[in-house]
Amino acid sequence: MRKLLVIGIGAGNPEHMTIQAINGLNRADVLFIPDKGVSKNELAELRRQICDRFVTNPKSRRVEFDVPVRAEPTSSYRVTVDDWHEAIAEIYEGLIRDELVEDGCGAFLIWGDPSLYDSALRILERVRQRGNVGFELEVIPGITAIQALAASHASALNRIGDSILVTTGRRLTEEGLPTNAGSTVVMLDGKCAFNTLADKDVFIQWGAYLGTSDEIIVSGRLGDVGAEIEKVREEARRKKGWIMDTYLLRKPGE
């Protein structure tokens, strides 16, 4: 039966690669590299650089594939995402069927960790449920953007006795900052949702392109640095054509 490795490759620094991840790359006959278009070519190029640096298996080959663009959300965000995942599942199924022999091993290289705000595992489960192609699955964890954020700010994620919440920019806008979370990590925020918070004494640690040579970090009281982060973020996004960022929020106090 075909074997698929879903490998976490870290937040952007090739040195985030674990020994397990490197060994996984070298077990694979085929390395699947997604291409999200010209504006995000750097993401594909970073995957190529990781392969150039760490793959020593002379029998492995790379297969690049185009990722469809997700439609703008309509009345239902979930329906929009579901349609997008279905389109990607069709592509995955074709790659597995056409590029891997029956006892072959393929690898998908996933930013951060496959288990945190990434859809590859859910999409592969769609492929499995279709029943057209069989495979075994192995997941290799990686360093997440959350870990990279904390490291870049030289800060622990938790405070003593407090909880940690990981949420999205959309939910932060709709629900505000939860009262029961000592630390709140926000991901997938394209609209600087932190600026919708009424409490400007909240402390923020923000980072973009974490782990890469283009990394940007800003921290401070939200009322002091919120506008600066929004400006820096927009300038960076316009310059590169894309941005990947995350941040941590904390209310004042021990």
DRENPA-3360 file (N, C-alpha, C; in nm, 2 decimals, always signed):
BEGIN
1 = MRKLLVIG = +0.08/-0.12/+0.00/+0.00/+0.00/+0.00/+0.09/+0.12/+0.00 ~ +0.04/+0.23/-0.07/+0.11/+0.36/-0.07/+0.12/+0.41/+0.08 ~ +0.23/+0.48/+0.10/+0.26/+0.55/+0.23/+0.27/+0.70/+0.21 ~ +0.20/+0.78/+0.29/+0.21/+0.92/+0.28/+0.26/+0.98/+0.41 ~ +0.36/+1.06/+0.40/+0.42/+1.13/+0.51/+0.37/+1.28/+0.51 ~ +0.32/+1.32/+0.61/+0.28/+1.47/+0.62/+0.38/+1.53/+0.72 ~ +0.47/+1.61/+0.67/+0.59/+1.65/+0.74/+0.58/+1.80/+0.78 ~ +0.58/+1.83/+0.91/+0.59/+1.97/+0.95/+0.73/+2.02/+0.93;
9 = IGAGNPEH = +0.75/+2.13/+0.86/+0.88/+2.18/+0.82/+0.91/+2.31/+0.89 ~ +0.83/+2.35/+0.99/+0.86/+2.47/+1.07/+0.80/+2.60/+1.01 ~ +0.83/+2.71/+1.07/+0.77/+2.84/+1.04/+0.84/+2.92/+0.93 ~ +0.95/+2.86/+0.87/+1.01/+2.93/+0.76/+1.16/+2.93/+0.77 ~ +1.22/+2.89/+0.88/+1.36/+2.88/+0.89/+1.40/+2.73/+0.86 ~ +1.49/+2.71/+0.76/+1.52/+2.57/+0.73/+1.58/+2.49/+0.86 ~ +1.64/+2.57/+0.95/+1.70/+2.50/+1.07/+1.59/+2.46/+1.17 ~ +1.46/+2.49/+1.14/+1.35/+2.44/+1.22/+1.33/+2.29/+1.19;
17 = MTIQAING = +1.39/+2.24/+1.09/+1.37/+2.10/+1.05/+1.43/+2.01/+1.16 ~ +1.34/+1.91/+1.20/+1.39/+1.82/+1.30/+1.46/+1.70/+1.23 ~ +1.53/+1.62/+1.31/+1.60/+1.50/+1.25/+1.49/+1.41/+1.19 ~ +1.38/+1.39/+1.26/+1.27/+1.31/+1.22/+1.22/+1.36/+1.08 ~ +1.20/+1.49/+1.07/+1.15/+1.55/+0.94/+1.25/+1.52/+0.83 ~ +1.38/+1.54/+0.86/+1.48/+1.52/+0.75/+1.48/+1.37/+0.71 ~ +1.47/+1.28/+0.81/+1.47/+1.14/+0.77/+1.34/+1.11/+0.69 ~ +1.23/+1.17/+0.72/+1.11/+1.15/+0.65/+1.12/+1.20/+0.50;
25 = LNRADVLF = +1.18/+1.31/+0.48/+1.21/+1.36/+0.34/+1.29/+1.26/+0.26 ~ +1.38/+1.19/+0.33/+1.47/+1.10/+0.26/+1.41/+0.96/+0.25 ~ +1.30/+0.94/+0.32/+1.23/+0.81/+0.30/+1.14/+0.82/+0.17 ~ +1.10/+0.94/+0.13/+1.00/+0.95/+0.03/+1.05/+0.94/-0.11 ~ +0.98/+0.87/-0.19/+1.01/+0.86/-0.34/+0.97/+0.99/-0.41 ~ +0.86/+1.05/-0.36/+0.81/+1.17/-0.43/+0.78/+1.28/-0.32 ~ +0.83/+1.40/-0.35/+0.81/+1.51/-0.26/+0.71/+1.61/-0.33 ~ +0.59/+1.63/-0.27/+0.49/+1.71/-0.33/+0.51/+1.85/-0.28;
33 = IPDKGVSK = +0.52/+1.94/-0.38/+0.55/+2.08/-0.35/+0.44/+2.17/-0.41 ~ +0.35/+2.23/-0.32/+0.25/+2.32/-0.38/+0.30/+2.45/-0.43 ~ +0.23/+2.50/-0.53/+0.26/+2.63/-0.59/+0.14/+2.72/-0.58 ~ +0.14/+2.83/-0.50/+0.03/+2.91/-0.48/+0.03/+3.04/-0.57 ~ +0.11/+3.03/-0.68/+0.11/+3.14/-0.77/+0.22/+3.23/-0.75 ~ +0.24/+3.33/-0.84/+0.35/+3.42/-0.85/+0.37/+3.50/-0.72 ~ +0.26/+3.55/-0.66/+0.26/+3.63/-0.54/+0.32/+3.56/-0.42 ~ +0.30/+3.42/-0.42/+0.35/+3.34/-0.30/+0.46/+3.25/-0.35;
41 = NELAELRR = +0.53/+3.28/-0.45/+0.64/+3.19/-0.50/+0.74/+3.16/-0.40 ~ +0.77/+3.26/-0.31/+0.87/+3.24/-0.21/+0.84/+3.12/-0.12 ~ +0.71/+3.09/-0.10/+0.67/+2.98/-0.01/+0.72/+2.85/-0.08 ~ +0.69/+2.84/-0.21/+0.74/+2.72/-0.28/+0.89/+2.71/-0.29 ~ +0.95/+2.83/-0.30/+1.10/+2.83/-0.31/+1.16/+2.79/-0.18 ~ +1.10/+2.83/-0.07/+1.16/+2.78/+0.06/+1.15/+2.63/+0.08 ~ +1.04/+2.57/+0.03/+1.03/+2.43/+0.03/+1.14/+2.37/-0.06 ~ +1.17/+2.43/-0.18/+1.27/+2.38/-0.26/+1.41/+2.38/-0.19;
49 = QICDRFVT = +1.43/+2.50/-0.12/+1.56/+2.51/-0.06/+1.58/+2.41/+0.05 ~ +1.47/+2.38/+0.12/+1.48/+2.27/+0.23/+1.51/+2.14/+0.16 ~ +1.45/+2.11/+0.05/+1.48/+1.98/-0.02/+1.63/+1.98/-0.07 ~ +1.67/+2.10/-0.13/+1.81/+2.10/-0.17/+1.91/+2.08/-0.06 ~ +1.87/+2.13/+0.06/+1.97/+2.12/+0.17/+1.97/+1.99/+0.24 ~ +1.85/+1.92/+0.25/+1.85/+1.81/+0.34/+1.82/+1.67/+0.27 ~ +1.78/+1.68/+0.14/+1.75/+1.55/+0.08/+1.87/+1.49/+0.01 ~ +1.91/+1.37/+0.05/+2.02/+1.30/+0.00/+1.99/+1.18/-0.08;
57 = NPKSRRVE = +1.86/+1.14/-0.08/+1.81/+1.02/-0.14/+1.81/+1.04/-0.29 ~ +1.90/+0.98/-0.37/+1.91/+1.00/-0.51/+1.79/+0.95/-0.59 ~ +1.71/+0.87/-0.53/+1.59/+0.82/-0.60/+1.47/+0.91/-0.59 ~ +1.47/+1.01/-0.50/+1.36/+1.09/-0.48/+1.34/+1.19/-0.59 ~ +1.22/+1.23/-0.62/+1.19/+1.33/-0.71/+1.08/+1.43/-0.66 ~ +1.08/+1.54/-0.72/+0.98/+1.64/-0.67/+0.87/+1.66/-0.78 ~ +0.75/+1.67/-0.73/+0.63/+1.70/-0.81/+0.57/+1.83/-0.76 ~ +0.56/+1.93/-0.84/+0.50/+2.05/-0.80/+0.36/+2.06/-0.86;
65 = FDVPVRAE = +0.27/+2.12/-0.78/+0.13/+2.12/-0.83/+0.07/+2.26/-0.79 ~ -0.03/+2.30/-0.87/-0.09/+2.43/-0.84/-0.20/+2.42/-0.74 ~ -0.21/+2.51/-0.65/-0.32/+2.51/-0.55/-0.42/+2.61/-0.59 ~ -0.55/+2.57/-0.60/-0.65/+2.66/-0.64/-0.67/+2.77/-0.54 ~ -0.71/+2.89/-0.59/-0.73/+3.00/-0.50/-0.87/+2.99/-0.44 ~ -0.87/+3.01/-0.31/-1.00/+3.00/-0.23/-1.08/+3.13/-0.27 ~ -1.21/+3.10/-0.30/-1.30/+3.21/-0.33/-1.32/+3.30/-0.21 ~ -1.36/+3.42/-0.23/-1.39/+3.51/-0.12/-1.51/+3.46/-0.05;
73 = PTSSYRVT = -1.51/+3.46/+0.09/-1.63/+3.41/+0.16/-1.76/+3.48/+0.12 ~ -1.86/+3.40/+0.11/-2.00/+3.46/+0.08/-2.08/+3.46/+0.21 ~ -2.20/+3.41/+0.21/-2.28/+3.41/+0.33/-2.24/+3.31/+0.43 ~ -2.16/+3.21/+0.38/-2.12/+3.10/+0.47/-1.97/+3.08/+0.45 ~ -1.89/+3.11/+0.56/-1.74/+3.09/+0.55/-1.71/+2.94/+0.54 ~ -1.79/+2.86/+0.61/-1.76/+2.71/+0.61/-1.79/+2.65/+0.48 ~ -1.89/+2.70/+0.41/-1.92/+2.64/+0.27/-1.81/+2.68/+0.18 ~ -1.76/+2.81/+0.19/-1.65/+2.85/+0.10/-1.53/+2.76/+0.12;
81 = VDDWHEAI = -1.49/+2.74/+0.24/-1.38/+2.66/+0.27/-1.40/+2.51/+0.23 ~ -1.52/+2.46/+0.25/-1.55/+2.33/+0.22/-1.53/+2.31/+0.06 ~ -1.58/+2.40/-0.01/-1.57/+2.39/-0.16/-1.42/+2.39/-0.20 ~ -1.34/+2.48/-0.13/-1.20/+2.49/-0.16/-1.13/+2.36/-0.13 ~ -1.16/+2.30/-0.01/-1.10/+2.17/+0.03/-1.13/+2.06/-0.07 ~ -1.26/+2.06/-0.12/-1.30/+1.96/-0.21/-1.22/+1.97/-0.34 ~ -1.19/+2.09/-0.39/-1.11/+2.11/-0.51/-0.97/+2.06/-0.49 ~ -0.91/+2.08/-0.37/-0.77/+2.04/-0.34/-0.77/+1.89/-0.32;
89 = AEIYEGLI = -0.88/+1.83/-0.27/-0.88/+1.68/-0.25/-0.88/+1.61/-0.38 ~ -0.94/+1.67/-0.49/-0.93/+1.61/-0.62/-0.79/+1.61/-0.67 ~ -0.72/+1.72/-0.64/-0.58/+1.73/-0.68/-0.49/+1.63/-0.61 ~ -0.51/+1.62/-0.48/-0.44/+1.52/-0.40/-0.46/+1.38/-0.45 ~ -0.58/+1.35/-0.47/-0.61/+1.21/-0.52/-0.54/+1.18/-0.65 ~ -0.54/+1.28/-0.74/-0.47/+1.26/-0.87/-0.32/+1.24/-0.85 ~ -0.26/+1.32/-0.76/-0.12/+1.31/-0.73/-0.08/+1.17/-0.67 ~ -0.16/+1.13/-0.58/-0.13/+1.00/-0.51/-0.15/+0.88/-0.61;
97 = RDELVEDG = -0.25/+0.89/-0.69/-0.28/+0.78/-0.79/-0.18/+0.78/-0.90 ~ -0.14/+0.90/-0.95/-0.06/+0.90/-1.07/+0.09/+0.91/-1.05 ~ +0.13/+0.96/-0.93/+0.27/+0.98/-0.91/+0.34/+0.88/-0.82 ~ +0.25/+0.80/-0.75/+0.31/+0.70/-0.65/+0.27/+0.56/-0.70 ~ +0.37/+0.47/-0.70/+0.34/+0.33/-0.73/+0.27/+0.27/-0.61 ~ +0.22/+0.15/-0.62/+0.14/+0.09/-0.52/+0.21/+0.08/-0.38 ~ +0.34/+0.05/-0.38/+0.41/+0.04/-0.26/+0.51/+0.17/-0.24 ~ +0.48/+0.28/-0.31/+0.56/+0.40/-0.30/+0.53/+0.48/-0.18;
105 = CGAFLIWG = +0.62/+0.58/-0.15/+0.61/+0.67/-0.04/+0.62/+0.81/-0.09 ~ +0.52/+0.89/-0.05/+0.52/+1.03/-0.09/+0.51/+1.12/+0.03 ~ +0.56/+1.24/+0.02/+0.56/+1.34/+0.13/+0.50/+1.47/+0.10 ~ +0.42/+1.52/+0.18/+0.37/+1.66/+0.17/+0.44/+1.74/+0.28 ~ +0.50/+1.86/+0.24/+0.57/+1.94/+0.32/+0.48/+2.05/+0.37 ~ +0.46/+2.06/+0.50/+0.36/+2.14/+0.56/+0.42/+2.25/+0.65 ~ +0.38/+2.38/+0.63/+0.43/+2.49/+0.71/+0.40/+2.46/+0.86 ~ +0.49/+2.49/+0.95/+0.46/+2.48/+1.09/+0.44/+2.33/+1.13;
113 = DPSLYDSA = +0.32/+2.30/+1.18/+0.29/+2.16/+1.22/+0.16/+2.12/+1.15 ~ +0.15/+2.00/+1.10/+0.03/+1.96/+1.03/-0.10/+1.96/+1.11 ~ -0.08/+1.96/+1.25/-0.20/+1.95/+1.33/-0.26/+2.09/+1.38 ~ -0.19/+2.20/+1.34/-0.23/+2.33/+1.39/-0.26/+2.43/+1.28 ~ -0.39/+2.45/+1.26/-0.44/+2.55/+1.15/-0.38/+2.52/+1.02 ~ -0.38/+2.39/+0.98/-0.35/+2.34/+0.85/-0.45/+2.24/+0.81 ~ -0.49/+2.23/+0.68/-0.60/+2.15/+0.64/-0.56/+2.02/+0.57 ~ -0.43/+2.00/+0.56/-0.38/+1.88/+0.48/-0.44/+1.75/+0.53;
121 = LRILERVR = -0.44/+1.73/+0.66/-0.49/+1.61/+0.72/-0.64/+1.59/+0.69 ~ -0.72/+1.70/+0.70/-0.86/+1.69/+0.67/-0.88/+1.66/+0.53 ~ -0.80/+1.72/+0.44/-0.82/+1.70/+0.30/-0.78/+1.55/+0.26 ~ -0.67/+1.50/+0.32/-0.63/+1.37/+0.29/-0.74/+1.27/+0.34 ~ -0.81/+1.30/+0.45/-0.92/+1.22/+0.50/-1.03/+1.21/+0.40 ~ -1.06/+1.33/+0.33/-1.16/+1.33/+0.23/-1.12/+1.23/+0.11 ~ -0.99/+1.24/+0.08/-0.94/+1.15/-0.03/-0.96/+1.00/+0.01 ~ -0.93/+0.97/+0.14/-0.95/+0.83/+0.19/-1.09/+0.79/+0.18;
129 = QRGNVGFE = -1.18/+0.88/+0.22/-1.33/+0.84/+0.23/-1.38/+0.82/+0.09 ~ -1.32/+0.88/-0.02/-1.37/+0.86/-0.15/-1.35/+0.71/-0.19 ~ -1.25/+0.65/-0.14/-1.23/+0.51/-0.17/-1.16/+0.48/-0.30 ~ -1.11/+0.58/-0.37/-1.06/+0.55/-0.50/-0.91/+0.52/-0.50 ~ -0.84/+0.56/-0.39/-0.70/+0.53/-0.38/-0.67/+0.50/-0.23 ~ -0.60/+0.40/-0.20/-0.57/+0.36/-0.06/-0.43/+0.41/-0.02 ~ -0.41/+0.44/+0.11/-0.28/+0.48/+0.15/-0.28/+0.47/+0.31 ~ -0.16/+0.46/+0.36/-0.13/+0.47/+0.50/-0.08/+0.61/+0.53;
137 = LEVIPGIT = -0.10/+0.66/+0.65/-0.07/+0.80/+0.68/+0.03/+0.80/+0.80 ~ +0.13/+0.88/+0.79/+0.22/+0.91/+0.90/+0.24/+1.06/+0.91 ~ +0.23/+1.11/+1.03/+0.24/+1.26/+1.06/+0.37/+1.28/+1.14 ~ +0.45/+1.37/+1.09/+0.58/+1.41/+1.16/+0.56/+1.56/+1.20 ~ +0.56/+1.58/+1.33/+0.54/+1.72/+1.38/+0.65/+1.82/+1.35 ~ +0.61/+1.95/+1.36/+0.71/+2.05/+1.33/+0.69/+2.17/+1.42 ~ +0.79/+2.26/+1.42/+0.78/+2.38/+1.50/+0.67/+2.47/+1.44 ~ +0.58/+2.52/+1.53/+0.47/+2.61/+1.49/+0.51/+2.75/+1.49;
145 = AIQALAAS = +0.43/+2.83/+1.42/+0.45/+2.98/+1.43/+0.43/+3.03/+1.57 ~ +0.35/+2.96/+1.65/+0.33/+3.00/+1.79/+0.46/+2.99/+1.87 ~ +0.53/+2.87/+1.85/+0.66/+2.85/+1.92/+0.76/+2.95/+1.87 ~ +0.76/+2.98/+1.74/+0.86/+3.07/+1.68/+0.83/+3.21/+1.73 ~ +0.71/+3.25/+1.75/+0.67/+3.38/+1.80/+0.73/+3.40/+1.94 ~ +0.70/+3.30/+2.03/+0.75/+3.31/+2.16/+0.90/+3.31/+2.17 ~ +0.97/+3.23/+2.09/+1.11/+3.23/+2.08/+1.17/+3.37/+2.04 ~ +1.11/+3.43/+1.94/+1.16/+3.55/+1.89/+1.14/+3.67/+1.99;
153 = HASALNRI = +1.04/+3.66/+2.07/+1.01/+3.76/+2.17/+1.08/+3.72/+2.31 ~ +1.15/+3.60/+2.31/+1.21/+3.55/+2.43/+1.11/+3.55/+2.55 ~ +1.00/+3.49/+2.52/+0.89/+3.50/+2.61/+0.82/+3.36/+2.63 ~ +0.78/+3.33/+2.75/+0.70/+3.21/+2.77/+0.55/+3.24/+2.73 ~ +0.49/+3.14/+2.67/+0.35/+3.16/+2.63/+0.25/+3.17/+2.74 ~ +0.28/+3.10/+2.85/+0.19/+3.09/+2.96/+0.23/+3.18/+3.08 ~ +0.14/+3.22/+3.16/+0.17/+3.28/+3.29/+0.12/+3.18/+3.40 ~ +0.18/+3.18/+3.51/+0.16/+3.08/+3.61/+0.01/+3.06/+3.65;
161 = GDSILVTT = -0.04/+2.94/+3.63/-0.18/+2.92/+3.66/-0.28/+2.96/+3.56 ~ -0.24/+3.03/+3.45/-0.33/+3.08/+3.35/-0.34/+2.98/+3.24 ~ -0.45/+2.99/+3.17/-0.48/+2.91/+3.05/-0.42/+2.99/+2.92 ~ -0.42/+2.91/+2.81/-0.38/+2.97/+2.68/-0.49/+2.94/+2.58 ~ -0.53/+3.04/+2.51/-0.63/+3.02/+2.41/-0.57/+3.05/+2.27 ~ -0.59/+2.96/+2.18/-0.55/+2.98/+2.04/-0.68/+3.00/+1.96 ~ -0.69/+3.12/+1.89/-0.81/+3.15/+1.82/-0.77/+3.22/+1.69 ~ -0.87/+3.27/+1.62/-0.85/+3.34/+1.49/-0.89/+3.48/+1.49;
169 = GRRLTEEG = -0.85/+3.56/+1.40/-0.88/+3.70/+1.39/-1.03/+3.72/+1.37 ~ -1.10/+3.63/+1.30/-1.24/+3.65/+1.28/-1.31/+3.63/+1.41 ~ -1.28/+3.53/+1.49/-1.34/+3.51/+1.62/-1.31/+3.62/+1.72 ~ -1.19/+3.67/+1.71/-1.15/+3.78/+1.80/-1.24/+3.90/+1.77 ~ -1.26/+3.93/+1.65/-1.35/+4.04/+1.61/-1.49/+4.02/+1.66 ~ -1.54/+3.90/+1.64/-1.68/+3.87/+1.68/-1.70/+3.86/+1.83 ~ -1.61/+3.80/+1.90/-1.63/+3.77/+2.04/-1.54/+3.85/+2.14 ~ -1.45/+3.93/+2.09/-1.36/+4.00/+2.18/-1.26/+3.91/+2.25;
177 = LPTNAGST = -1.19/+3.97/+2.34/-1.08/+3.89/+2.41/-1.15/+3.82/+2.53 ~ -1.14/+3.68/+2.53/-1.20/+3.60/+2.63/-1.15/+3.64/+2.77 ~ -1.24/+3.64/+2.87/-1.21/+3.68/+3.01/-1.13/+3.57/+3.08 ~ -1.15/+3.45/+3.03/-1.09/+3.33/+3.10/-0.96/+3.28/+3.05 ~ -0.90/+3.36/+2.95/-0.77/+3.32/+2.89/-0.66/+3.42/+2.94 ~ -0.56/+3.36/+3.01/-0.45/+3.45/+3.05/-0.37/+3.50/+2.93 ~ -0.35/+3.41/+2.83/-0.28/+3.44/+2.71/-0.36/+3.40/+2.59 ~ -0.38/+3.48/+2.49/-0.45/+3.45/+2.37/-0.36/+3.47/+2.25;
185 = VVMLDGKC = -0.34/+3.36/+2.18/-0.27/+3.36/+2.05/-0.37/+3.37/+1.94 ~ -0.34/+3.46/+1.85/-0.44/+3.49/+1.74/-0.36/+3.45/+1.61 ~ -0.43/+3.37/+1.53/-0.38/+3.33/+1.40/-0.48/+3.36/+1.29 ~ -0.44/+3.35/+1.16/-0.53/+3.37/+1.05/-0.60/+3.51/+1.06 ~ -0.53/+3.61/+1.09/-0.59/+3.74/+1.10/-0.54/+3.83/+0.99 ~ -0.63/+3.85/+0.89/-0.59/+3.94/+0.78/-0.63/+4.08/+0.79 ~ -0.70/+4.12/+0.90/-0.76/+4.25/+0.92/-0.72/+4.32/+1.05 ~ -0.61/+4.28/+1.11/-0.57/+4.34/+1.23/-0.68/+4.35/+1.34;
193 = AFNTLADK = -0.73/+4.24/+1.37/-0.85/+4.23/+1.46/-0.82/+4.29/+1.60 ~ -0.69/+4.29/+1.63/-0.65/+4.35/+1.77/-0.70/+4.49/+1.78 ~ -0.71/+4.57/+1.67/-0.75/+4.71/+1.68/-0.90/+4.72/+1.71 ~ -0.97/+4.61/+1.71/-1.11/+4.62/+1.74/-1.14/+4.61/+1.90 ~ -1.03/+4.58/+1.97/-1.04/+4.57/+2.12/-1.06/+4.70/+2.18 ~ -1.15/+4.71/+2.28/-1.17/+4.84/+2.35/-1.06/+4.86/+2.45 ~ -1.01/+4.76/+2.51/-0.90/+4.77/+2.61/-0.77/+4.79/+2.55 ~ -0.72/+4.91/+2.55/-0.59/+4.95/+2.48/-0.47/+4.92/+2.57;
201 = DVFIQWGA = -0.50/+4.87/+2.70/-0.39/+4.84/+2.79/-0.34/+4.70/+2.77 ~ -0.41/+4.62/+2.68/-0.37/+4.49/+2.65/-0.23/+4.49/+2.59 ~ -0.15/+4.39/+2.63/-0.01/+4.38/+2.58/-0.01/+4.29/+2.46 ~ +0.06/+4.32/+2.36/+0.07/+4.24/+2.23/+0.21/+4.21/+2.20 ~ +0.23/+4.09/+2.15/+0.36/+4.05/+2.09/+0.33/+4.00/+1.95 ~ +0.37/+4.07/+1.85/+0.33/+4.04/+1.71/+0.46/+4.00/+1.63 ~ +0.44/+3.91/+1.54/+0.55/+3.88/+1.45/+0.51/+3.83/+1.31 ~ +0.58/+3.86/+1.21/+0.56/+3.82/+1.07/+0.68/+3.76/+1.01;
209 = YLGTSDEI = +0.66/+3.67/+0.92/+0.77/+3.60/+0.85/+0.86/+3.53/+0.96 ~ +0.80/+3.48/+1.06/+0.88/+3.43/+1.17/+0.98/+3.32/+1.13 ~ +1.10/+3.34/+1.18/+1.21/+3.24/+1.15/+1.28/+3.27/+1.02 ~ +1.24/+3.36/+0.94/+1.30/+3.39/+0.81/+1.39/+3.51/+0.83 ~ +1.47/+3.54/+0.72/+1.55/+3.66/+0.72/+1.47/+3.79/+0.72 ~ +1.35/+3.78/+0.68/+1.26/+3.89/+0.67/+1.17/+3.91/+0.80 ~ +1.20/+3.84/+0.90/+1.12/+3.85/+1.02/+1.11/+3.99/+1.08 ~ +0.98/+4.02/+1.12/+0.95/+4.15/+1.18/+0.88/+4.12/+1.31;
217 = IVSGRLGD = +0.92/+4.18/+1.42/+0.85/+4.16/+1.55/+0.83/+4.30/+1.61 ~ +0.72/+4.32/+1.68/+0.68/+4.44/+1.75/+0.61/+4.40/+1.88 ~ +0.64/+4.46/+1.99/+0.56/+4.43/+2.11/+0.54/+4.56/+2.19 ~ +0.44/+4.56/+2.28/+0.41/+4.67/+2.36/+0.27/+4.68/+2.39 ~ +0.23/+4.79/+2.46/+0.09/+4.81/+2.49/+0.01/+4.84/+2.37 ~ -0.10/+4.78/+2.35/-0.18/+4.79/+2.23/-0.21/+4.93/+2.19 ~ -0.24/+5.01/+2.29/-0.27/+5.15/+2.25/-0.15/+5.23/+2.20 ~ -0.03/+5.18/+2.23/+0.10/+5.24/+2.18/+0.15/+5.19/+2.05;
225 = VGAEIEKV = +0.13/+5.06/+2.03/+0.19/+5.00/+1.91/+0.09/+4.94/+1.81 ~ -0.04/+4.94/+1.84/-0.14/+4.89/+1.75/-0.14/+4.95/+1.61 ~ -0.14/+5.08/+1.60/-0.13/+5.15/+1.47/+0.00/+5.12/+1.40 ~ +0.11/+5.11/+1.48/+0.24/+5.09/+1.41/+0.24/+4.95/+1.35 ~ +0.19/+4.85/+1.42/+0.18/+4.71/+1.37/+0.10/+4.71/+1.24 ~ -0.01/+4.77/+1.24/-0.10/+4.78/+1.12/-0.03/+4.84/+1.00 ~ +0.05/+4.95/+1.03/+0.12/+5.01/+0.92/+0.24/+4.93/+0.87 ~ +0.31/+4.87/+0.96/+0.43/+4.78/+0.93/+0.38/+4.66/+0.85;
233 = REEARRKK = +0.27/+4.60/+0.90/+0.21/+4.49/+0.83/+0.17/+4.51/+0.69 ~ +0.10/+4.63/+0.67/+0.05/+4.66/+0.53/+0.17/+4.69/+0.44 ~ +0.27/+4.76/+0.49/+0.39/+4.79/+0.41/+0.46/+4.66/+0.37 ~ +0.47/+4.56/+0.46/+0.54/+4.44/+0.43/+0.46/+4.35/+0.33 ~ +0.33/+4.35/+0.35/+0.24/+4.27/+0.26/+0.25/+4.33/+0.12 ~ +0.25/+4.46/+0.11/+0.25/+4.52/-0.02/+0.39/+4.50/-0.09 ~ +0.49/+4.50/-0.01/+0.63/+4.48/-0.07/+0.65/+4.34/-0.12 ~ +0.60/+4.24/-0.04/+0.63/+4.10/-0.08/+0.51/+4.04/-0.15;
241 = GWIMDTYL = +0.39/+4.09/-0.14/+0.28/+4.04/-0.21/+0.20/+3.94/-0.12 ~ +0.25/+3.91/+0.00/+0.19/+3.81/+0.09/+0.25/+3.84/+0.23 ~ +0.17/+3.79/+0.33/+0.22/+3.80/+0.46/+0.17/+3.68/+0.55 ~ +0.26/+3.63/+0.64/+0.22/+3.53/+0.73/+0.26/+3.59/+0.87 ~ +0.16/+3.61/+0.96/+0.19/+3.67/+1.09/+0.10/+3.61/+1.19 ~ +0.14/+3.63/+1.32/+0.06/+3.58/+1.43/+0.09/+3.67/+1.55 ~ +0.01/+3.67/+1.65/+0.04/+3.75/+1.77/-0.02/+3.69/+1.90 ~ +0.04/+3.74/+2.01/-0.01/+3.70/+2.14/-0.07/+3.82/+2.21;
249 = LRKPGE = -0.18/+3.81/+2.28/-0.24/+3.91/+2.36/-0.25/+3.87/+2.51 ~ -0.22/+3.97/+2.59/-0.23/+3.95/+2.74/-0.29/+4.07/+2.80 ~ -0.38/+4.05/+2.90/-0.43/+4.16/+2.98/-0.32/+4.20/+3.08 ~ -0.31/+4.32/+3.13/-0.21/+4.36/+3.22/-0.22/+4.28/+3.35 ~ -0.11/+4.27/+3.42/-0.11/+4.19/+3.55/-0.02/+4.07/+3.54 ~ +0.01/+4.02/+3.65/+0.10/+3.90/+3.67/+0.03/+3.78/+3.60;
% end
